[in-house]
Amino acid sequence: MVNNKTLILIFTYLLCSMSNANAYLDPGTGSIILNAILAFIAGAAVTFSSWWMSFKMFIKKVFRLDKKNINKNTDEDINKDKT
């Protein structure tokens, strides 16, 4: 196992030995980056929307079941009182 001093020394060496990339980003590259960002946002929105709809349906089912159980219990209580 490598100790912390060795890792710090390696990280410092790599950080100090970096050189300039001299890279060129043309307008097409900027367009691709922008499209990727917009696609990520759209995908996240669709995923969140899908999960939100599922969550809402689950909550509606839970409360619908509670109302049915309450109505069933009150109907049974009313029928017991009549007999």
C-alpha positions in Angstrom: 0.0 0.0 0.0 1.3 3.4 -1.0 1.6 5.9 1.9 0.2 9.4 1.9 3.6 11.1 1.4 4.3 9.2 -1.8 0.8 10.1 -3.1 1.3 13.8 -2.3 4.7 13.8 -4.0 3.3 12.2 -7.1 0.4 14.6 -7.2 2.7 17.6 -6.8 5.0 16.4 -9.5 2.1 15.9 -12.0 0.6 19.3 -11.1 3.9 21.1 -11.6 4.9 19.3 -14.8 1.7 20.3 -16.8 2.2 22.3 -20.0 -0.1 24.3 -22.1 -2.3 22.4 -24.5 -2.5 25.1 -27.2 -5.8 23.6 -28.3 -8.2 25.3 -30.7 -12.0 25.1 -30.2 -13.8 26.0 -33.4 -17.5 27.0 -33.5 -18.5 23.4 -34.4 -17.0 22.2 -31.1 -18.9 24.8 -29.1 -22.1 23.8 -30.9 -21.5 20.1 -29.9 -20.8 21.1 -26.3 -24.0 23.2 -26.2 -26.1 20.4 -27.7 -24.7 18.0 -25.2 -25.6 20.3 -22.3 -29.1 20.9 -23.7 -29.6 17.1 -24.3 -28.6 16.4 -20.7 -31.1 19.0 -19.4 -33.9 17.6 -21.6 -33.2 14.0 -20.5 -33.1 15.0 -16.9 -36.5 16.8 -17.3 -38.1 13.8 -19.0 -36.8 11.5 -16.3 -37.9 13.7 -13.5 -41.3 14.1 -15.1 -41.7 10.3 -15.4 -40.7 9.7 -11.8 -43.0 12.5 -10.7 -46.0 11.0 -12.5 -45.3 7.6 -11.0 -45.1 9.2 -7.6 -48.4 11.0 -8.0 -50.2 7.9 -9.2 -48.8 6.0 -6.1 -50.0 8.7 -3.8 -53.5 8.8 -5.5 -53.7 5.0 -5.1 -52.8 5.1 -1.4 -55.4 7.8 -0.6 -58.0 6.1 -2.8 -57.5 2.8 -0.9 -57.8 4.7 2.4 -61.1 6.2 1.3 -62.5 2.9 0.2 -61.5 1.3 3.5 -63.1 4.2 5.5 -66.3 3.9 3.4 -66.4 0.2 3.9 -65.8 0.5 7.6 -68.5 3.1 8.0 -71.0 1.1 5.9 -70.3 -2.0 8.1 -70.7 0.1 11.3 -74.0 1.5 10.0 -75.3 -2.0 9.1 -74.3 -3.3 12.6 -76.2 -0.5 14.2 -79.4 -1.3 12.1 -79.4 -5.0 13.2 
